[in-house]
Amino acid sequence: MISPLIKAFIFDMDGTLIDNMEYHQLAFFEFLKRHTISITEAEYEQKNKGTITEIIPRFFGDYLSSEQISELGEEKEAIYREMYHSHLKPIEGLVEFLEEAKNKGIRIALATMGDQKNVQFTLAGLQIQHYFDAIVSGEEVKHGKPHPEVFQRAAAKLSVSPDHCLAFEDSVSGITAALTAHMQVVGIATTHTPEELRALFQLPTIIQTYTELHW
């Protein structure tokens, strides 16, 4: 059940609105392959945290200029969009849940490490952009998840105190960021199984689809 004290929902995007993390990984491996960089899945999991500008130097080194980092980040995300385009769909029950939230006067924000092009690709592709009162993307923060900045900025844009916000997140770094921002959290079991999330966090609610949530 969703507490009546909650005034705002703050959603992560990748793995939370859409079940797409497999395609981000495939795109990253293809991207690195084009630059003759070979890594293991364990290395990918270890380094793939935060904003794209934080992630790129972990694979390419610290010698890159900000312009080079930006160009490489855009290249990777373009590969992802090309790969995922024909598979784009919301997690089951999402659109109905957003509609019900709007009808109940809940404010809604997006707090993602994705860039603006990916945000547009996702929200416009799903035709759900009109549900969101505020958006914070990866370009707007200095510190990526697990730092709480993106959630703090989203709450500020909504003019809602973090302790009256309910965050929806799938990743360990994202859940950590939302909890550190003093928000309640619903775990989305896409990137991890419900059992894995329960072993890591004491979350009252972990779901696989939005049809499992009740008011």
N, C-alpha and C positions, 0 to 999 in steps of 0.2 A: 504494500500500500504506500502511496505517496503522501507524505505529511502535508497538512494544510499550511504549515509554516513556510513551505517552499514557495518562493516568489519567482524563481527563474530556473530554467534548464540551460546548461552549458554543454554542448556536444563537441567531442572530438570529431574528426571527419573520417580518416582512413581507419578501417577496421571497426568503425562505430556507426556511421551512416551507411557504409558499404563494406562488404566483406572482400577486400581487395589486397590485403597485405602480401599474398602470394605473388601478385603481379608486380608490386613494388620490388620484391626480391628478384624476380625474373628480370625486370628492367635493369636493376642495379648490376646484376651479373653480366647482362648483355652490354651495358654501358662500360663496365670495367674491361670486358673482353676487347672492346673496340680500342681501348687504350693500353692493351697488352698487360693488364694487371690481373693476376690470378689470386683468388682468396678462397678460404674454406667457408662453409656456412657458419661455423663457430666464430670466425673473424667478423663476418657480416653482422651477426647478432650482437657482438661486443661493440662494434664501432657505429652501428646504425642507430644513433640516438641523438635527438636534438634537431636543430635546424639544418637545412641542406648546407649552409655556409659553415656550420660546425663539423658536418660529416665529411665533406669533400677533402679537407686537408688530412684527415685521418688515413685516407687511402692514397693520396697523391703527395703528401709532404707539406711542410710549412713554408715552402719557398714561393707558393703561388700568390699572385696579387689578388686583390679583392675582385677585380674585373675578371680574372681567369677563373676564380672560384664561382662567380656568378654565371659565367658562360658554361662551365662544366655542369653546374647544378641545373641550368635550363636544359642542357642536352639530355641529362638523365631523365628529367621529368617529361620531356617530349617523348622519349622512348616509352615511358610508362603509359602515357595517355594513348599512344598508338596501340600498345599491347592490350590495354584494358577497355578501350572504347566500345567494342562490340559486346562486352560482358557487363557493362555498367547497369546496376540495378540496386534498389534500396534493400536493406535488411528487412525481412518480413515484418510487417506491421508498423514500420517507421512512419509512413505518410499518414496513416490513420491516427497514430499517436501524436504526431505534430499537430494535426488538425484539432484533435481533442484538447491539447494543451492550449492552443490559440483560443479556442472557444471558452476555456476556463480562465483566460486572462493571464496565463503564464508568459513571462518574457523569455525569449529564446535567443541564445548566442552560439556562435561557432568559435571554437578555440583550437586551432590546428597548427601544426608545424609545416603543413603544405603551403605552397606559394599561391599567389592570386590566380594564376592560370589554372592550377589544379582545383582551386575553390570554385572558379567559374565553370570549369569542366564538370565538376561533380554536381553542384547545386542546380545549374542550368540544365544539365543532362537529365537530372531526376525531376526537374521542374518543381523544386521545393524552396527556391531562393526567397520567396515571399513570406515564408514562415520565420525568417531570421531577422531579429531586430538589431543585431550587431555581429560583426565578424572581426576576428583577430587572426591574422595569418602569420606564417613564419617570418615574413619580412619586417613585421612590426615589433619583434622582440629581440632583445640582446642575448637572452639566455633561453635555450630550448628546454623542453621537458627532459629530465625530471624537475627542473626549476619551475616554481609556480607562476612565473611572470605572465604566461599566456592566459591562465585562468584569472589571475588578478586583474589583468587588463580587460578581459571580457566582462567580468562583474562590474568594473568601473564604467564601462561603456553602457551597461544596462542600468546603472545607478542602483544596484542591488548589493547589499552586504553579502560577502562570501558565505557567511553561515546561513543565509537564506537561499543559497544556490544548490542545485542538485546537478552534479557532473555525470556525464556518461562517457566511459572510457574503456578501451580494450587492452592497452599495453601496460606493462609494469611501470615504465617511466611516466606514462600519462596518469595512471592512478596515483602514483606517488606525488606527482605535481599537484593534482586536485586535492588530495588529502593535506598536503603541505599548505595549500591555499585556504585550508579550513572549510572545505566544502564536503557535503555528503556525496557519496559516489555510488553509482550503479555500474557494476562490472559487466562488460559485454564479452561473452566467451566466443570470440572469433580467432584472435591471435593465440590465445591460450584456452585450455579446457576449463570448465568450471572447477574441476578438482585442483588444477594448478593455481588458479586465482584464489581459491579458498585456502590453500597451503601458504600463500604469500600475504594475504590481506584478510582482515576481519570485516568483510563487507556484508551488510545485511541483505543485499540483493545482488544476485548474479544471474544474468539472463543470456539466452542465445538468440531470441527474437523479441521484438517489442510487443508481440501478442501476449507475452507472459506478464506484462505490467498491468496493474489495476489501480484505480483511483479510490 
